[in-house]
Amino acid sequence: MSDTTALRAILDPHLSSERCTTEFVNLVRVPSPQTGLLEQEPALLRFIETAVEPRLRAMGIDDIRYDAMGNLIAEIGPSGGPSLMLVSHAMNQPPTSMPEPYAGEILDGAPFGLPGQVVRGRGASEQKGTMAAMLHAIEAVTRAGIPLHGRLTFVCCVSGETGKVDAIRNVVEVENVRADVAIVYGNSLKLQLGNRGRIDMQITVHGEPCHSSRPKEGCNAVTGAVEVVRRLIGDIKFERSHPQLGSASLTINGLRSYPESTHTVQARCEISVDRRLLPGEDTEEAAAEIERVAMSVDGMLDPVSGKPLRVVVTRGAHMYPSLVTYESLAVRQLVRACRAMLGYEPEEMYAQSAFDQGYLNHVGISTVNFGPGEQSFAHTDNDVASVERTFDAARVFAFLIADHLSGTP
């Protein structure tokens, strides 16, 4: 009997599709929405304290703490040996128009093109399916009594939808949590090898208000904003590309003017810019280029009044691009676990959106995305994920924990 077969035989009796599904449903039924308070939303901490921490303690895990942001950090096993971090996230999209977003319904997967049954509820297709799989995997390993010769860290961040790395950075840099390998949620049991990064920029054009029947008395910020947008789109070129990730991009994703009153020459116009980064691009250089182009409009004269416009550029949140190969430790370990528990190597994929894996790889923690999420249903009224794939992810995570940390058999 091979080591792989023996380890699977130890784990299988403690892995239960029914228990995993119950875990999934219970997580979906506790609201943890994104609000204007972002990571400081009280419902996020309530979710972690009532739906996550009790499950860990029921497994006999007592080394649990919270950092200053409210991120939960649970640690199992001794330090000094191999280490693994499972990163989950509490925050989901707000309910918006989704009916009964926290019902945690179990439905037939066929209408959604998914195998078997699905769980429907806000966050199912992104964070909560993978979280359920991670929790059930930890439970299986603890029930099996497998001795760990290394450190397993389970993290539940208060982030998930903010487009910032503040939460995971606090865990790593302030709480000094490190690992050889980390797993962040993924899609359709595919191996996500790369993604583009992102930096947000805010450009504000200032003018001078007046009644729009007398435009020469003011200075129209809208005119300046139109020129800023024209130059950003026309002057910034993207010559590099990646065969799977495509090219970098720049998108104007917000444009608002003030004061919000009729028949008024606008005093201020705010432009939001979403700049997507390819692996290897420098965030500072990308931000500096946007600032340079936008500031070329600073001091431009309003063609109607002849008065100068003023431009201010502010840098917002950024997410790191990520690109790993089959030689990386995280990929090797995950592929081995998939072969052992599922009988095949996962299909690879590349994502356009950015998340915590970019930061983790940036600081030297070998990280890969894998999980039962369904990106085509994320942020929709049919927020669903497959029960079967969630259980398969739990099986893979359980093997990964035991294989990487125990040396059993």
DAZIPE-V55899 format. One record per run of one state. SS is the DSSP state (H for helix, E for strand, L for the rest). FROM is the first residue (numbers start at 1). TO is the last residue. If there is no record, write none. Layout:
# DAZIPE-V55899
ss->SS from->FROM to->TO
ss->SS from->FROM to->TO
This chain:
# DAZIPE-V55899
ss->L from->1 to->2
ss->H from->3 to->12
ss->L from->13 to->16
ss->H from->17 to->28
ss->L from->29 to->32
ss->E from->33 to->33
ss->L from->34 to->37
ss->H from->38 to->40
ss->L from->41 to->41
ss->H from->42 to->58
ss->L from->59 to->63
ss->E from->64 to->66
ss->L from->67 to->71
ss->E from->72 to->76
ss->L from->77 to->82
ss->E from->83 to->89
ss->L from->90 to->91
ss->E from->92 to->92
ss->L from->93 to->104
ss->E from->105 to->108
ss->L from->109 to->109
ss->H from->110 to->112
ss->L from->113 to->116
ss->E from->117 to->120
ss->L from->121 to->123
ss->H from->124 to->144
ss->L from->145 to->150
ss->E from->151 to->157
ss->L from->158 to->165
ss->H from->166 to->174
ss->L from->175 to->180
ss->E from->181 to->184
ss->L from->185 to->186
ss->E from->187 to->187
ss->L from->188 to->190
ss->E from->191 to->195
ss->L from->196 to->196
ss->E from->197 to->206
ss->L from->207 to->207
ss->E from->208 to->208
ss->L from->209 to->209
ss->E from->210 to->211
ss->H from->212 to->217
ss->L from->218 to->218
ss->E from->219 to->219
ss->L from->220 to->220
ss->H from->221 to->235
ss->L from->236 to->240
ss->E from->241 to->242
ss->L from->243 to->245
ss->E from->246 to->247
ss->L from->248 to->248
ss->E from->249 to->258
ss->L from->259 to->263
ss->E from->264 to->265
ss->L from->266 to->267
ss->E from->268 to->277
ss->L from->278 to->282
ss->H from->283 to->295
ss->L from->296 to->300
ss->E from->301 to->301
ss->L from->302 to->307
ss->E from->308 to->308
ss->L from->309 to->309
ss->E from->310 to->319
ss->L from->320 to->321
ss->E from->322 to->323
ss->L from->324 to->328
ss->H from->329 to->342
ss->L from->343 to->347
ss->E from->348 to->351
ss->L from->352 to->355
ss->H from->356 to->362
ss->L from->363 to->365
ss->E from->366 to->369
ss->L from->370 to->372
ss->E from->373 to->373
ss->L from->374 to->374
ss->H from->375 to->377
ss->L from->378 to->383
ss->E from->384 to->386
ss->H from->387 to->405
ss->L from->406 to->409
